[in-house]
Amino acid sequence: MMSNKLIIVSKWIHRYVDDEGNVDNKLTLTSEGIASLTEDLEYIVDKYTGIDDAGFMKCGEIRTDIIELIHSIINKEISN
């Protein structure tokens, strides 16, 4: 049995490969990319509020929206 693995396109983007070797045709953010995006969003909230950790654990909804936007953009680029 093959273990799940990823085809890395960049530090932030990959393609998922399942147990049977099927490669997902869509690009997605890596877990490192999602973690970095989360930190970036929290930093932005902290920066503009002037309060340390003001954004901690409060950016989930906007993070999801930005992830969807990124996925839409990167997958549109590969389909052109």
N, CA, C and O atoms as a GROMACS GRO file, in nm:
protein
  320
    1MET      N    1   0.085  -0.118   0.000
    1MET     CA    2   0.000   0.000   0.000
    1MET      C    3   0.089   0.124   0.000
    1MET      O    4   0.183   0.135   0.079
    2MET      N    5   0.059   0.215  -0.086
    2MET     CA    6   0.134   0.341  -0.099
    2MET      C    7   0.083   0.440   0.006
    2MET      O    8  -0.038   0.452   0.025
    3SER      N    9   0.172   0.511   0.072
    3SER     CA   10   0.126   0.611   0.167
    3SER      C   11   0.090   0.739   0.092
    3SER      O   12   0.145   0.770  -0.014
    4ASN      N   13  -0.004   0.814   0.150
    4ASN     CA   14  -0.041   0.941   0.090
    4ASN      C   15   0.081   1.030   0.083
    4ASN      O   16   0.162   1.032   0.176
    5LYS      N   17   0.095   1.102  -0.025
    5LYS     CA   18   0.207   1.195  -0.036
    5LYS      C   19   0.162   1.316  -0.115
    5LYS      O   20   0.050   1.322  -0.165
    6LEU      N   21   0.250   1.411  -0.124
    6LEU     CA   22   0.220   1.535  -0.192
    6LEU      C   23   0.320   1.557  -0.304
    6LEU      O   24   0.436   1.520  -0.293
    7ILE      N   25   0.273   1.617  -0.411
    7ILE     CA   26   0.363   1.664  -0.515
    7ILE      C   27   0.379   1.812  -0.490
    7ILE      O   28   0.285   1.890  -0.508
    8ILE      N   29   0.499   1.852  -0.450
    8ILE     CA   30   0.525   1.991  -0.414
    8ILE      C   31   0.548   2.072  -0.542
    8ILE      O   32   0.635   2.039  -0.623
    9VAL      N   33   0.471   2.177  -0.557
    9VAL     CA   34   0.486   2.268  -0.670
    9VAL      C   35   0.571   2.387  -0.628
    9VAL      O   36   0.653   2.436  -0.706
   10SER      N   37   0.553   2.432  -0.506
   10SER     CA   38   0.634   2.538  -0.447
   10SER      C   39   0.629   2.520  -0.296
   10SER      O   40   0.566   2.427  -0.246
   11LYS      N   41   0.695   2.608  -0.224
   11LYS     CA   42   0.694   2.600  -0.077
   11LYS      C   43   0.552   2.610  -0.024
   11LYS      O   44   0.521   2.554   0.081
   12TRP      N   45   0.467   2.681  -0.094
   12TRP     CA   46   0.333   2.710  -0.045
   12TRP      C   47   0.223   2.630  -0.114
   12TRP      O   48   0.110   2.625  -0.064
   13ILE      N   49   0.252   2.567  -0.228
   13ILE     CA   50   0.148   2.502  -0.309
   13ILE      C   51   0.188   2.359  -0.342
   13ILE      O   52   0.304   2.330  -0.368
   14HIS      N   53   0.088   2.268  -0.341
   14HIS     CA   54   0.115   2.128  -0.376
   14HIS      C   55  -0.007   2.065  -0.444
   14HIS      O   56  -0.114   2.125  -0.455
   15ARG      N   57   0.015   1.944  -0.490
   15ARG     CA   58  -0.093   1.857  -0.540
   15ARG      C   59  -0.096   1.734  -0.452
   15ARG      O   60   0.009   1.676  -0.423
   16TYR      N   61  -0.214   1.692  -0.409
   16TYR     CA   62  -0.230   1.576  -0.322
   16TYR      C   63  -0.228   1.448  -0.404
   16TYR      O   64  -0.283   1.443  -0.514
   17VAL      N   65  -0.164   1.342  -0.350
   17VAL     CA   66  -0.163   1.210  -0.412
   17VAL      C   67  -0.221   1.112  -0.311
   17VAL      O   68  -0.173   1.104  -0.198
   18ASP      N   69  -0.324   1.035  -0.351
   18ASP     CA   70  -0.387   0.942  -0.258
   18ASP      C   71  -0.313   0.808  -0.252
   18ASP      O   72  -0.211   0.790  -0.319
   19ASP      N   73  -0.365   0.714  -0.173
   19ASP     CA   74  -0.303   0.582  -0.152
   19ASP      C   75  -0.285   0.503  -0.282
   19ASP      O   76  -0.194   0.421  -0.292
   20GLU      N   77  -0.371   0.528  -0.379
   20GLU     CA   78  -0.366   0.453  -0.503
   20GLU      C   79  -0.281   0.522  -0.610
   20GLU      O   80  -0.272   0.475  -0.723
   21GLY      N   81  -0.219   0.634  -0.573
   21GLY     CA   82  -0.133   0.704  -0.667
   21GLY      C   83  -0.204   0.805  -0.754
   21GLY      O   84  -0.144   0.863  -0.844
   22ASN      N   85  -0.333   0.828  -0.728
   22ASN     CA   86  -0.409   0.927  -0.805
   22ASN      C   87  -0.367   1.067  -0.762
   22ASN      O   88  -0.367   1.099  -0.643
   23VAL      N   89  -0.332   1.150  -0.859
   23VAL     CA   90  -0.289   1.287  -0.832
   23VAL      C   91  -0.408   1.380  -0.849
   23VAL      O   92  -0.474   1.379  -0.953
   24ASP      N   93  -0.436   1.460  -0.746
   24ASP     CA   94  -0.543   1.559  -0.754
   24ASP      C   95  -0.508   1.659  -0.863
   24ASP      O   96  -0.393   1.703  -0.873
   25ASN      N   97  -0.605   1.694  -0.945
   25ASN     CA   98  -0.577   1.788  -1.054
   25ASN      C   99  -0.580   1.933  -1.009
   25ASN      O  100  -0.550   2.023  -1.088
   26LYS      N  101  -0.615   1.958  -0.883
   26LYS     CA  102  -0.619   2.094  -0.832
   26LYS      C  103  -0.502   2.121  -0.740
   26LYS      O  104  -0.459   2.035  -0.664
   27LEU      N  105  -0.452   2.243  -0.748
   27LEU     CA  106  -0.347   2.287  -0.658
   27LEU      C  107  -0.410   2.337  -0.528
   27LEU      O  108  -0.520   2.393  -0.530
   28THR      N  109  -0.341   2.316  -0.417
   28THR     CA  110  -0.388   2.364  -0.287
   28THR      C  111  -0.270   2.419  -0.209
   28THR      O  112  -0.154   2.389  -0.239
   29LEU      N  113  -0.300   2.499  -0.108
   29LEU     CA  114  -0.196   2.546  -0.019
   29LEU      C  115  -0.142   2.430   0.064
   29LEU      O  116  -0.218   2.342   0.105
   30THR      N  117  -0.013   2.431   0.089
   30THR     CA  118   0.046   2.333   0.180
   30THR      C  119   0.007   2.368   0.322
   30THR      O  120  -0.041   2.478   0.348
   31SER      N  121   0.028   2.274   0.415
   31SER     CA  122  -0.001   2.305   0.556
   31SER      C  123   0.088   2.419   0.604
   31SER      O  124   0.047   2.500   0.686
   32GLU      N  125   0.211   2.423   0.553
   32GLU     CA  126   0.301   2.534   0.587
   32GLU      C  127   0.246   2.666   0.533
   32GLU      O  128   0.257   2.770   0.599
   33GLY      N  129   0.189   2.662   0.414
   33GLY     CA  130   0.130   2.782   0.355
   33GLY      C  131   0.012   2.833   0.436
   33GLY      O  132  -0.004   2.953   0.457
   34ILE      N  133  -0.072   2.740   0.483
   34ILE     CA  134  -0.188   2.778   0.564
   34ILE      C  135  -0.142   2.835   0.698
   34ILE      O  136  -0.197   2.935   0.745
   35ALA      N  137  -0.043   2.772   0.759
   35ALA     CA  138   0.009   2.823   0.887
   35ALA      C  139   0.069   2.962   0.869
   35ALA      O  140   0.047   3.050   0.953
   36SER      N  141   0.143   2.982   0.762
   36SER     CA  142   0.204   3.112   0.737
   36SER      C  143   0.097   3.218   0.711
   36SER      O  144   0.108   3.331   0.760
   37LEU      N  145  -0.005   3.183   0.635
   37LEU     CA  146  -0.115   3.276   0.609
   37LEU      C  147  -0.183   3.315   0.740
   37LEU      O  148  -0.214   3.432   0.761
   38THR      N  149  -0.204   3.219   0.828
   38THR     CA  150  -0.266   3.246   0.957
   38THR      C  151  -0.182   3.346   1.037
   38THR      O  152  -0.234   3.443   1.092
   39GLU      N  153  -0.052   3.321   1.043
   39GLU     CA  154   0.038   3.412   1.115
   39GLU      C  155   0.036   3.552   1.053
   39GLU      O  156   0.035   3.652   1.124
   40ASP      N  157   0.036   3.557   0.920
   40ASP     CA  158   0.032   3.688   0.851
   40ASP      C  159  -0.095   3.765   0.886
   40ASP      O  160  -0.090   3.885   0.913
   41LEU      N  161  -0.209   3.697   0.885
   41LEU     CA  162  -0.336   3.764   0.916
   41LEU      C  163  -0.338   3.813   1.060
   41LEU      O  164  -0.382   3.925   1.088
   42GLU      N  165  -0.291   3.729   1.152
   42GLU     CA  166  -0.287   3.770   1.293
   42GLU      C  167  -0.194   3.890   1.311
   42GLU      O  168  -0.224   3.981   1.388
   43TYR      N  169  -0.082   3.890   1.239
   43TYR     CA  170   0.011   4.004   1.246
   43TYR      C  171  -0.056   4.132   1.196
   43TYR      O  172  -0.040   4.238   1.257
   44ILE      N  173  -0.130   4.123   1.088
   44ILE     CA  174  -0.199   4.240   1.032
   44ILE      C  175  -0.296   4.298   1.135
   44ILE      O  176  -0.301   4.419   1.155
   45VAL      N  177  -0.374   4.212   1.200
   45VAL     CA  178  -0.469   4.259   1.301
   45VAL      C  179  -0.394   4.325   1.416
   45VAL      O  180  -0.432   4.432   1.463
   46ASP      N  181  -0.288   4.260   1.463
   46ASP     CA  182  -0.207   4.318   1.571
   46ASP      C  183  -0.150   4.453   1.531
   46ASP      O  184  -0.153   4.549   1.608
   47LYS      N  185  -0.098   4.461   1.409
   47LYS     CA  186  -0.036   4.584   1.360
   47LYS      C  187  -0.134   4.700   1.359
   47LYS      O  188  -0.102   4.809   1.406
   48TYR      N  189  -0.253   4.677   1.306
   48TYR     CA  190  -0.347   4.788   1.289
   48TYR      C  191  -0.430   4.817   1.413
   48TYR      O  192  -0.490   4.924   1.422
   49THR      N  193  -0.435   4.725   1.510
   49THR     CA  194  -0.502   4.755   1.636
   49THR      C  195  -0.403   4.811   1.738
   49THR      O  196  -0.442   4.880   1.832
   50GLY      N  197  -0.274   4.780   1.717
   50GLY     CA  198  -0.173   4.821   1.813
   50GLY      C  199  -0.174   4.736   1.939
   50GLY      O  200  -0.114   4.774   2.040
   51ILE      N  201  -0.241   4.621   1.933
   51ILE     CA  202  -0.254   4.534   2.050
   51ILE      C  203  -0.191   4.398   2.018
   51ILE      O  204  -0.232   4.331   1.923
   52ASP      N  205  -0.091   4.359   2.097
   52ASP     CA  206  -0.027   4.229   2.076
   52ASP      C  207  -0.128   4.117   2.095
   52ASP      O  208  -0.206   4.118   2.190
   53ASP      N  209  -0.126   4.021   2.005
   53ASP     CA  210  -0.212   3.902   2.007
   53ASP      C  211  -0.361   3.933   1.993
   53ASP      O  212  -0.445   3.849   2.025
   54ALA      N  213  -0.395   4.052   1.944
   54ALA     CA  214  -0.536   4.087   1.924
   54ALA      C  215  -0.600   3.996   1.820
   54ALA      O  216  -0.719   3.965   1.828
   55GLY      N  217  -0.520   3.952   1.721
   55GLY     CA  218  -0.575   3.868   1.614
   55GLY      C  219  -0.566   3.720   1.640
   55GLY      O  220  -0.617   3.640   1.561
   56PHE      N  221  -0.503   3.681   1.751
   56PHE     CA  222  -0.482   3.539   1.778
   56PHE      C  223  -0.614   3.463   1.787
   56PHE      O  224  -0.701   3.496   1.866
   57MET      N  225  -0.626   3.361   1.702
   57MET     CA  226  -0.743   3.272   1.698
   57MET      C  227  -0.872   3.346   1.658
   57MET      O  228  -0.982   3.298   1.689
   58LYS      N  229  -0.861   3.460   1.591
   58LYS     CA  230  -0.980   3.536   1.553
   58LYS      C  231  -0.991   3.558   1.402
   58LYS      O  232  -1.078   3.632   1.357
   59CYS      N  233  -0.905   3.494   1.325
   59CYS     CA  234  -0.898   3.522   1.181
   59CYS      C  235  -0.946   3.404   1.096
   59CYS      O  236  -0.921   3.401   0.975
   60GLY      N  237  -1.014   3.309   1.154
   60GLY     CA  238  -1.054   3.188   1.083
   60GLY      C  239  -1.140   3.212   0.961
   60GLY      O  240  -1.118   3.153   0.855
   61GLU      N  241  -1.240   3.299   0.975
   61GLU     CA  242  -1.332   3.322   0.865
   61GLU      C  243  -1.263   3.391   0.747
   61GLU      O  244  -1.280   3.351   0.632
   62ILE      N  245  -1.186   3.494   0.776
   62ILE     CA  246  -1.117   3.564   0.668
   62ILE      C  247  -1.009   3.475   0.608
   62ILE      O  248  -0.982   3.482   0.488
   63ARG      N  249  -0.945   3.390   0.690
   63ARG     CA  250  -0.844   3.297   0.638
   63ARG      C  251  -0.908   3.202   0.538
   63ARG      O  252  -0.852   3.177   0.432
   64THR      N  253  -1.025   3.150   0.570
   64THR     CA  254  -1.096   3.060   0.479
   64THR      C  255  -1.127   3.132   0.348
   64THR      O  256  -1.109   3.075   0.240
   65ASP      N  257  -1.174   3.256   0.356
   65ASP     CA  258  -1.204   3.333   0.236
   65ASP      C  259  -1.079   3.354   0.151
   65ASP      O  260  -1.084   3.342   0.028
   66ILE      N  261  -0.967   3.385   0.215
   66ILE     CA  262  -0.843   3.408   0.140
   66ILE      C  263  -0.790   3.278   0.080
   66ILE      O  264  -0.740   3.278  -0.032
   67ILE      N  265  -0.801   3.168   0.154
   67ILE     CA  266  -0.760   3.038   0.099
   67ILE      C  267  -0.842   3.006  -0.026
   67ILE      O  268  -0.787   2.963  -0.127
   68GLU      N  269  -0.973   3.027  -0.019
   68GLU     CA  270  -1.059   3.002  -0.135
   68GLU      C  271  -1.019   3.092  -0.252
   68GLU      O  272  -1.017   3.047  -0.367
   69LEU      N  273  -0.987   3.218  -0.224
   69LEU     CA  274  -0.942   3.310  -0.329
   69LEU      C  275  -0.811   3.261  -0.391
   69LEU      O  276  -0.798   3.258  -0.513
   70ILE      N  277  -0.715   3.223  -0.308
   70ILE     CA  278  -0.587   3.173  -0.358
   70ILE      C  279  -0.607   3.048  -0.443
   70ILE      O  280  -0.550   3.038  -0.552
   71HIS      N  281  -0.688   2.954  -0.394
   71HIS     CA  282  -0.713   2.832  -0.472
   71HIS      C  283  -0.778   2.864  -0.606
   71HIS      O  284  -0.742   2.806  -0.708
   72SER      N  285  -0.871   2.957  -0.605
   72SER     CA  286  -0.937   2.997  -0.729
   72SER      C  287  -0.836   3.056  -0.828
   72SER      O  288  -0.838   3.022  -0.946
   73ILE      N  289  -0.749   3.142  -0.780
   73ILE     CA  290  -0.650   3.206  -0.867
   73ILE      C  291  -0.550   3.106  -0.921
   73ILE      O  292  -0.526   3.103  -1.042
   74ILE      N  293  -0.492   3.022  -0.835
   74ILE     CA  294  -0.388   2.931  -0.882
   74ILE      C  295  -0.444   2.823  -0.974
   74ILE      O  296  -0.376   2.778  -1.066
   75ASN      N  297  -0.568   2.781  -0.950
   75ASN     CA  298  -0.625   2.679  -1.036
   75ASN      C  299  -0.676   2.738  -1.167
   75ASN      O  300  -0.681   2.667  -1.268
   76LYS      N  301  -0.714   2.864  -1.168
   76LYS     CA  302  -0.750   2.931  -1.292
   76LYS      C  303  -0.627   2.947  -1.379
   76LYS      O  304  -0.634   2.930  -1.501
   77GLU      N  305  -0.513   2.980  -1.318
   77GLU     CA  306  -0.388   2.998  -1.392
   77GLU      C  307  -0.346   2.870  -1.462
   77GLU      O  308  -0.300   2.874  -1.576
   78ILE      N  309  -0.360   2.754  -1.395
   78ILE     CA  310  -0.314   2.630  -1.459
   78ILE      C  311  -0.412   2.581  -1.566
   78ILE      O  312  -0.374   2.504  -1.654
   79SER      N  313  -0.536   2.627  -1.558
   79SER     CA  314  -0.632   2.583  -1.660
   79SER      C  315  -0.626   2.667  -1.786
   79SER      O  316  -0.682   2.629  -1.888
   80ASN      N  317  -0.558   2.780  -1.781
   80ASN     CA  318  -0.546   2.868  -1.900
   80ASN      C  319  -0.434   2.822  -1.991
   80ASN      O  320  -0.409   2.884  -2.094
   0.00000   0.00000   0.00000
